[in-house]
Amino acid sequence: MKAIVAVDNNWAIGYGGNLLISIPADHKMFRNETKNKVVILGRKTLATFPNSLPLDQRTNIILSANPDYTVKSTSTGTAIMARSIEEVLKIASEYDTNDVYVIGGTSVYTQLLPYVDTCIVTKVDREFTADAYFPNLEKDPEWELAEESDEQYYFDNCYTFQRWIRK
């Protein structure tokens, strides 16, 4: 299983229910990486998507402990509800582990990181005001930076694409 995330220098991922920054190349990489794959997300993350609909051309496993919370599939995006991490893992086990991506938010990342072997990180060289974070892989001895792209820029924001692997 993989995680995919955009973080700042403090490993922050969001503020007020929104991403910290919107970088077109990051969105393109995310689409290319997850298209026709399985994504795991929480209901709060789903609520940030247009019309709170599952992502198109993906199987969306949505975690919500609320038994009354339901999500409808779209014409090209499948929605599967899970009520616990154990249920998420059971559903995800039906797919090739290389095709399963954890996409947030903080609680889902934190609970599923022990099952993840690769993290695809867009690292933005800034520090934003934030209230949501991804676990800091730089401080975790179980993780090592395996690849990093050249520096890229979106206006005055410098960022790199990184691949972290569990040791």
Secondary structure, DSSP 4 states (H G I P E B T S, - for coil): -EEEEEE-TT-EEEETTEES---HHHHHHHHHHHTTSEEEEEHHHHHTSGGGPPPTTSEEEEE-S-TT------SS-EEEEESSHHHHHHHHTTS-GGGEEEEE-HHHHHHHGGG-SEEEEEEESS----SEE---GGG-TTEEEEEEPPPEEETTEEEEEEEEEE-
